Amino acid sequence: AEFNVDSVGTTPGALAAMCAINQCKPDIVINAGTAGGFKKRGGEIGDAYITTHAHHHDRRIPIPGFTEYGKGGHTCVECKNLVKTLGFKSGGVTTGNSLDHTEMDDTLMEENGACVKD
């Protein structure tokens, strides 16, 4: 409301999820969304992925001790049976808040072994 624009990005999404979880107290949370698969990692149009880990590709914090924190490295719940039963692919997702694109984004996505980018 302060900037008179829609709230987009990972922070508003996390805050909304936290509020819903606190109020509804679900047994499980499924974060379903859209992402693009990388062809060089086997991604094809129409593929569905269940992520194994998540990293940030645009949180560059050039302060000693903060670099790894900025990149993240969140392990997701293992769902091997779900992947097998539904025939989905699995792999790492990379996420960010920037609407632009830099060469450093590509470098970090490669380092993180991302299969999909949201």
Buried (B, 14 or more C-beta within 10 A) or exposed (E): EEEEEEEEEBEEBEEEEEEEEEEEEEEEEEEEEEBEBBEEEEBEEEBEBBBBBBBBBBBBEEEEEEEEEBBBEEEBEEBEEEBEEEEEBBBBBBBBBEEEEEEEBEEBBEEBBBBBBB
